[in-house]
Structures are given as structure tokens and as C-alpha cells.
Amino acid sequence: MTSLAKALPGSVDADGHAGAAVDVGAVDPVDVLHKAHARPSPAARLSDSAPALMWWGSLSVRVVMTSLVGSVVVLLLGGFLLLQQASIGLRQGKVTSVVAEASAALDFIEQSFRNAAPGQATTADTLTKVASEAVQRGAVAQYQVVVEGPVSDIRSAGVDVASVPDSLRDQARQAAAGTREPELFITETEVRYLDGRPPVPGLVVAATATASGSIRYPVYFVFPMTQEAETLAILQRALITTGLVVLLALAATAYGVSRQVSVPVREARQAAERLASGDLSERMPVRGRDDLARLAVSMNLMASELQGRIRELEELSRLQQRFVSDVSHELRTPLTTIRLAADLLYESRDTFPALEQRSAVLMRRELDRFEGLLGDLLEISRFDAGAAVLTVDDVNVAELVRNEVESLAALAQTSETEIRIHSEADEYAEVDARRVSRVVRNLVTNAIEHGEAKPIDIYVVGDDTAVAITVRDHGIGFKPEEVALVFGRFWRADPARSRVVGGTGLGLAIAQEDIHLHHGRISAWGMPGQGARFRIVLPRHHGDGLEGLGDDRMEVIA
């Protein structure tokens, strides 16, 4: 049970030869065009995840997300630069005010030393008094003072002397010792407190206060930058809030802009799909005068032209069908008269001379062929007009095939062709026996005609859902690129080859229509010099169809 599998597309036959096959009953022209022109998107090639499918499935999503990403980058860079410039500006302003305040405080301390009683400027009491006054002045101006004395430091309450970096202390001590020029030394620090308050950033200004002569005391002014830090925090929160508002506004704007583009494009796609499905009255709404409006006008013009052309073709097709039908019917009457005269001459041929006998035989043979051509033309016209109907009955398909082979036994014997039927059991199906017999007769006749006296194998197999018939010859075959042409009207595999059996050239076209009426499938395979194979698959029950029966399932049937 491998015959049908040999007719599968891209399969290998029993002789080991690969060929091409086409399943005419399974081809959807719209699907073929879509598969031929569609290209997988990058998302389909890279990932089937939901985010990737959403990204590549919506133009609005791509526009909004791209705008958001660009806006976030711009806002981040702008916010960073703005905060940096604000921080630099605040620090420079703070440094200026700190230097001025420290200079004024240092002048105050030195003036206090100069105002001391003669000989008392360097005493511990004077140092303590001056330092205390400096601390009080700092409390009013919101900074802390640390005066380094000979024994211990005198500092503002609550401040940790560790707030003064050691490197700054070294510079101040060197200036006090006279090893370097006295000046104001300033550096950044972390202001720490002993009362549990959290540390804050700040500035420390170091200087030396002259008490008397060469005696100098290191003095440190600690300026917390609490207000500046709060200002930067407020500015940062304002930037974040403004950025979020701007992002939402940009997202809404980008979505609105994308909708202005995507909605007309989607309408154009939907209109094109409806036109492709046959709704030629579909038109796009025209709004404005921009490029999208011109696209809608072009689409509508194309639809109108297409509708007009299709109507012309439909009218021509109706005229052609009517012409063929009328001519076929009109020829019936004279053909009947000619047939009567030809039969009379044929029956009396024994009384004629040899030449007249031969003419009578040829006349009858050509009249048989002409009558068959008229019948085929009438049948084709019924198919074209949609008037063909089925007369369904429960038929033994295997027996039907055997009967047709027996009716062609004389033709097979004349061409010295052996016909072998492979059927393991009777296969019943609800079919139109007349039409299926005609299909089988046509396929077997073609196999005899083109089989070059080589054996012909016929397989009849089935399962619970379908019955399959395969006719395999080993004759001249046909080229793989001609597979799609074999069911065309008046097509011949080898036009230069003379016919042994007088066919009309419409047999396979009618066979295809007969199988389609049964909701079945017919396929062909061929290779030059290796023969041809035709496969028919029919549903067991009329009306079931084979929509859910794929090639893998038909292979199981075979």
C-alpha cells in the first residue's frame, strides 16, 4: 500500500526516481499568491515571543515605542546636563559666599585678639573667649567653627571635629607654623554631627588667626550645604515629574500621529483584501488632499478599473459559454443526420469497392471522435455555467475500476499493454458512478496511449474517511514543469506524437471538474522517460470533503 505515497509532492516512486507532483484539488490561488509574495518579518525569523509579535504586528506600537525611547534618551541627557550645570552653579555661588563669610569671621577673630589687654592675647582665657565669640557668630550665620588650640579644639556644639579632613588640618598647621604662606584653604567634606543628625555635604574653610607676633591658631569654618542639597533635590523631582508628563504627552502625540497613518493604511489593506475576495464594490473613503488621500483615490480608481475589466471578462466568458453550448446543440441535429447516413454507408461497406470501404470506415471513426468532442464541449459548458450536478450512490469503487479496465481490454490488447489492478478489498464510497467511471476510463486510456506497451499499475485503497485510485504507467511521461499544465484544456504532452486513440484534449480537464464536484483531489506526477502517475482521492461519504486530510494523512491511506 504505497502507491499514493508515490504521488506525493517531492516523493520518490517505486523505481527510486524523484519527480514533481501537483495536487490540483488542494490549491487555493489566494493562498498561493500570499505564500509566493509574502516574506517572513524579522520578528518571525528571530522570535515568536509575544513582545516581538506585538512589535512587528503593529505600526502604532513601533512608532510610540520608538518615540518614547528617543524621548527618554533626550530627557535623560537634558536632565543630566541641567542638574550638572545647576550643581556647578550652586557650588560656585556657595564657594563665593563661604569665602566672604570666612574672611569676615577671620577678621572678627583677629580683631578680638587685638582688642585683648596687653600681654593677654596669647593666654588660654583669651583664646577661649575669642573662640566662643566666633562660635556664637557662626551659630547666627549657620556655620560651625573649630579653633585648634595648644591643648584641645574649641568647637561649635554638636559638630564632629572629624568633619575637618586631615589633609586640610595639615595645610592649616603648616601655615600656622610659618612653613607655608597663610591663606584660605577650602575643600569639600561631609559634615557630621554628634547629636544624631544625619551627615550632609558641606564646605570647610581653613585659615590661621594671628594672636600676637608669630603666634597663629588654625581656625576651621564648616559650612553645611543643606539648602543647596534641598534645592538640587527639588530640581531633580521637578525634572522627573516634567519628564514623565512630557513622555506621556509625546506618547499620546506619537500614537495620534501613527493612527493618522496606520488607520488609512489598514483601511487600504482591508479594502484590498475584500477586493481580492471578490467584493469589487469596495471603496476607500477619501479624506483631505494629502498622500494618503491620493492613495485612497488610486485604490478606488484601481478597484473601478478592475471591476470594469472583470465584468467585461465575465460577459465574454458568458458569451463564450453560450456560444460553445449553442454551437454544440446546433451541431447535434446535422450530426445526427450525418450519423444516420454514415451508419447506412458503414453497414453497406461490403458491397463497395476497397477505396469506398476505407472511406466509410474513416467517416464513422471521425464521426465518433466528433461526437465525443461535442459531448465534451457540452460537459465543459455545464461546468463553466455551474450546472453540473452529481447523482450520488453507494458504489464499489474497486469493482467500478475493474469494469472500466475490462471495457478497455481490447484497446490494451491491441497496444500489447498489460494492466495490473492492485486492490486488497472492495472499497465503497458515495460517488457519481458515471463521472468516476469517466475519470478512470480517461486516465487508463491516456496510460495506454502514452505507456509505450509497458505495464500499467492501478491501485485502489482506502481508509475510514477516503478512497484513493492511482494509475501508474512507465511510458513517455512529461516534464516536472508541465505538471500544472496537464489539466489544461486541449493540452498535449507531446504535440508531435500521433494519437492511437482519438481523444479530444478535454479529458483531464473534465476529470478535474468531476473530482472537484465530489470535493475530492486529483494530482499528477511525471518524469520524461519514466512515465506518469495520476492519483484520485475521494471522500467516502458525500459532502464530507477532504479539508482536514493533509498529505501525511493521504500517505497513510496509500
N, C-alpha and C positions, 0 to 999 in steps of 0.2 A: 504493500500500500504506500507507494512512494511517488505515484505518477503526478499528483497535483503539486507536490513539493517541488517537482522539477520545473514547474511553470512559474514558480515564484520569482519576482524580480531579483536579478543578480544571483540566481541559483545555478547549480551545476546539474546537468542531465545525467542519465544513467550511463552514458558513454564517457563521462568525465569532461564534457565540453561546456564551458560557461557561455551564457547568452544573455540577451536582454528581454524583458517581458514588460507588458503594459496591461494593467487591469482597468479596462475601459469603464466598467460599471462603478468603479470606486473613485473616479477622478472628479473633483469639484473644481471647475475653472477658476472661481474666485479665490479658492484656497491655493491653487497652483500659482496664480499671479502673485498672491501675497507672499508665498514662500520664495518665489523667484526674485522678487524685488526687495523684500524686507531684509534688513541686515540687523544682527543682534546688537543691541546697545552695549556700551562699555559696562553698564551695571549688570547686564545679563551675563557678560563674559567674566566679570570679576567676582560677582557675588549675587546670591539670590536672597540676601537678608532683607528684612523689612525696610531698614533705613535706605539701603541702596535702591530698592524698588521704588520707594517713595520719592527719592531724589530724581531718578530718571523717569518717573511716571508723571511728574507734574512740573510744568513750566513755572507756575506761580511759586512753588516751593523753591526751585532753583534761584529765581530772581530774588525772593525775600531773603533766603539764607545767604546768598552772595552779598546782598546789600547789608545785611546785618554783620557779616564777618568783616567787610570793608569798613563799616561804621565803627565797629568795636576797635579795630586796629587804629583808626584815625583818632577816636576818642581816647584810647589808652595813651597814644603818643602825645596828643594835645594835653591831656590831663597831667601826664608826667612832666612835660616841659613847663606847664603852668605852675605846678606845685614846686618844681625845682627853682624857677625864677622867683616865686613868692618866698620860698625858703631863703634864697640868697638875699633878696631884698630885706626881709625881716632881720636876718642876721647882720647885714651891714648896718641897718638902722640901729639895731641893738648895740653893736660894737661902738658906734659913734656916741650914743647916749651913755654907754658904760664908761668909755674913756673920759668923757666930760665929767660924769658923776664921780669917778675915781680920782680924777685930778682935783676936783673941788674938795673932796674928802681928805685927800692927802695935804692940801694947803691948810685945811682946818686943823689937822693933827699937828703939822709943823708950827702953825701959829700958836697952838696951845702950848707946845714945848717952849716957844719963845716968850710966851706970857708968864711962864713959871718964874718963881722967885730966884734970884741969883744963887747959883750953886745947887739948886734943887731940880734942874731939868733932867738929870740922869738918875734920880733916885727911883726906887721901886714904887713909892707912893705916887709920884708924878706920872710914871708910866701907866700905873693902874687907872689913875684919874683920867688921863688923856684917852686911854683905850676905852674906858667906859663911855666917855662922851662920844667917841667915834661909833661905838656900838649903838648908842641911843640915836645918833644921827642916821645910822644905817637902818634902824628899825622903822624910822619915819619914811625913809626913801625906799623901803622894801628891798634891802640887800643885807647880807651878813658880812661882819668884819672879823678877821682873825689877826691879832697882833702877836708876833712871836717875840717873847721876852727872853731875858737871860736864863730864867729858871723854867718857866712854863708859858703856854699860849694863853692869851686872853681873847675870848671869842664871844660871838653872839649866842644867845641862849637857843638851844635846840639844834644847832648846826654841828655836823660831824667834821672834825678837822681833816678827816680823810678825803673830804671833798676837794682839798687842795692837792693837786698832783705833786709827787716828789720831785719831778723834773723842774717844776715851777719854783718849788722851795729852794732847790739848788741855785737857780738863777738869782733869786732874791738874796740869798745868803752871800753869794759871791759879790753882788752889788753892795751889800751892807759891809762886807769885809774890804771893799775897795779894790777887789781884783778885776772888776769889770765896771763899765760906765753905768751909773744909776739911770734907770729909765723905767717906763711902764711895760710890764710883761703881761701879755694876755693869752689865754688858751681856753679851749672848751673843756668842760668837765661834767660830771654827774653829781648834782647837789644831793647830798644825803643828810638825813635828819635823825636825831636821836630820840624824838618823841613819837616815832611810829609812822610819820608821814611818808608816803611813797617817794622815792627819788625822782628828780626831774632834771632835764637838761639845763645847763647854765654856762655862764662865763666866769672865769676867775681872772682878776687883775692883780698882779703883784707889783709892789713898789717898796721903796725904802724911805722911811721918815727920819729926817735928821733931828736928833735931840740936842746935841751940843758938840761942836767941833767935828770930830771924826766918828762920833758915836751915832750909829744908824740902827734902826729897828725894822726888820721885814714886816710889812703890812700886806694883808690879802683881803681883797674885796670880792665877795661871792655874790653874783647876780643870777638868781633863778630866771629861766626863760619860760615861766608858766603861761603867761599871757600869749607869748608868741606861739607856743605849742598848741594852746587852745585855738588860736587864730588859724593855724595850719589844719587842725582837726576839723574846724567848721568849714574851711575852704574845701577840704577833702570830701566831707559829707555833701556839700553843695555840688561839687563836681560829679559825685556818684549819682546823686538824685537827678541832676540835669542830664547826665549821660543816659540814665535809664529812660527818662522822658523822651530824650532825643531818639534813642533806639526804638522805642515804641512808635514814635511819630514816623520815623524812617521806615519801619516795618509796615505800618499801615499805608504809607505813601507808596512803597515798593509793591505791596500787594495790589493796591488800586491801579498802579501803572501796569503791572503784569496782567491784571484782569482785563484792562483795556486792549491788551494784545492777545492774551490767551483765549478770551471768550470768542472773538471773531474767528480766530484760527480753529477753535473747537467747533464752532458752527460750520465753518468751511469743511472740516473733516467729516462731521456728521452728514452734511449735505452731500458730500462726495460718496460716502458710504451708502446713503439712500439712493443716490443716482446709480451706483454700481449694483444695488439690489433690484433695480428696475423701476423705482419711483421717479420717473422722468419729469414729474410736475414739481419736484422740489426746487425751491429757490431760496437764496440767501437774502436777508434784509440788508438794505444799503443805508448806512448812517454816515453822513458827512461827505467830505471830498478828499480824504487822505488816502494813503496807500492801501489801507485795509478796505476802505470803501471801493477803491478801484479793483481790489481783489474780488470783492463780492460781485461787482458788476461783471468782471471777467468770468467768474464762476457761473453766474446766471446766463451770460451770453453763451458760454460753452454748453450749459445744460439745454438751452433753447436750440442751439445748433444740433446737439446730439439727439434731442427729442425729434427734431425735424428729419434728421438723417435716418433715425431708426424707424420712424413712421414711413418714410419712403421705402426703406428696406422691407418693412412688414408688408407694405402694399405690393411691392414687387414680388415678395415671397408668396403672398396670397394669389397674385396673378399667375405666378409660375405654377403653384399647386393646382389652381383651377385649370390652367392650360393643359398641364400633364393629365389631370383627371378627365377633362373634356376630350382631349385627343385620344386618350386610351379608350374611353367609352365610345367615341365616334368610330374608332377603328374596329370596334367589335363587330359591327354589322357587316362591313365589307370583308372582314377577316372570316366571318362565318360563311359567307358566300364562297369566298376563295377556298376555304377548308372543304366545303362540300364538293366543289369541283375538283380539288386536288385529291380527295379521297376516292372520288369516282375514277380519276385517271390512275391512281395508285393501284386500285383493285383490278383495273383492266390492263395493267402493265405487261402482263404475259402475252398479250396479243399485239404489243408494239415491237417495233424493231429495237435493237440494242441501244441506240442513242436515245430514243424516246423513253425507253425503260429507265435509263440512267437519269434523265431529266425529271421523270415522275418521282423517283426516289429522292433526288436532291430537293425538289419542290416540297415534298412532305417534310423532310428533315428541317429545312429552313422555316417552313410554316410552324413547326413545333417550337423552334427556337424563338420565332417572332411572337408566338402566342405566350411563351414563357416570359419574354421581355415585357409584353403588355401586362401580364399578371403581376410581375414585379413592380412595374411602374405604378399600377393601381394600388398595390400594397404600400409602396413608399408614400404615395399621396395620402393614404389613410393615416399613416404615421405622422406625416407633416401636419395634417389637419387635426390631429388628436382624436381621430375617430376610431382608432384600433381598440378593440376590446378583447378580453380573454374569456374563453369558455373552459372553466376550471373543472377538473375531475381528479379523483384519486387514481393515479397512473403508476403502473410498474415501469419505472424508468429503464431498468435493465432489460426488460422484455421489449420495450419500445426500441432500444438501441439494437437488439438482436434482429428485430423485424426489419429495421432500415438496412442493416448490413445484408440481410438475406435478399432484400429487393435490389441491392446493388451488386449481388453476386455475379451476375452476367458481365457487368462492366469490369469488375475486379478480375474475372477470369480472362476477359479479352486483353487486359493490360498485364496479365500474369502477376497480379499483386495478391499477396496473402494478407488477409485481415484477421487479426487475433483479438478476441474480446476477453478482458480480464474483469471478472465480476464474481465475488465470493458469495453473494446472496442477492435476492431480489430487493430492490430499493424503491420504495413508494414515495411519491410526492404529489402535492396538489398543484397540477400544472395543466396548461392547454396542450393536449397531446398533439394536435395538428401543428402548432407552432414549434414545439420542441422537436417533433419529427422532422420538420423542415430544416431546423438548425443542424441537427445531426446529419441529415442527408447532405446538406451543403458542405459541412466540414469533411465528411468521409469522401464525398465526390472530389473536393479540392485535394485531399490527401492522395487519392488515386491518380488525379490529373498530374500532380507535381511530385509524386513519390518515386518516379523512375523505377517502377516494378519492384521496389523494396518493401519489406513487410510493414504493415501499419498496425499499431497497437492502440486499442481503445480500452480505457479504464473507466469503470463505473463503481464508485464507492460513496459512502456517506456516513453520517452520524445522526445524533438525535435532532439536529437543527437544520441540516442541509444535505443535499445530494450533489455530487460532482461528477462531471464527464470530461475525460481528457482524450483527445485524438492526437496521436503522435505518428508522424511519418519521418522518413530518413532520406528525403529527396533533395530538391534543389534549395529549399529554404529561402530566406530573404535576409537582408542586411539589418543589423540592430537598429539603425536609424530609421528604418522603414516600418518599425513595429507600430508606430502611431498612425500609419497610413493604411494598414491592411483593412481597416473597417470603413475606409472611404468609398464613396460611390464610384463605380467604374474603374477602380484601381486594379492594376495587374502587376504581379511580382516581376514578371519578365515579359514586357510587351512584344519582344521579338519572337517569343515562343508560340508555336501554333497550338491551338486547343484540340485536344482529343475529344473532350466533351463540350458541347456548345453551351457555355454559360453566358449570363447576361452582364456580369460585373457588378451586380447588386446583391449577390447572395450574402456576403459577410455584413453589408450594411443592414440588410433585413434581419439577419441573425442577431446583430447587436440590439436592434429595436425590440425584437421578440424577447430577448433575455431581459432587457430593461423593463418590459411590461410585467415580467414576473418578479421584479425587484431583485434580480439576480446579478451576477457578474460574469463577464466574459473577458478573457485575457489571451494574449498571443506571445509566443516566443519563437525566435528563428535565428538561424545562422547559415550563411551560404555554404552549400555542400554538405550540411549536417542535418538538414530537414527543418521541420516546423512542428510546433505543438500548440494546440488551442485547448483552453480549459474553460468549462462552464460550471458555475456554482449556482444552484437553485435552492431556495428555502423549501423545507419540507411542507410547511403549511402556508397557504396563500395569505398574503398580507403581512407576514412576519418581517420580511426584509432581512438584509444582512448587514445593517448599520453597525451592529456591535461585534461583527465577526471579522477580525483582523487577519492579516496574512499568516500570523503564527497559528491562529485557530484553523485556517484553511489547510495549513500544513499538517495539522493533526488529523483533519478529515482525510487527507490523502495518505 
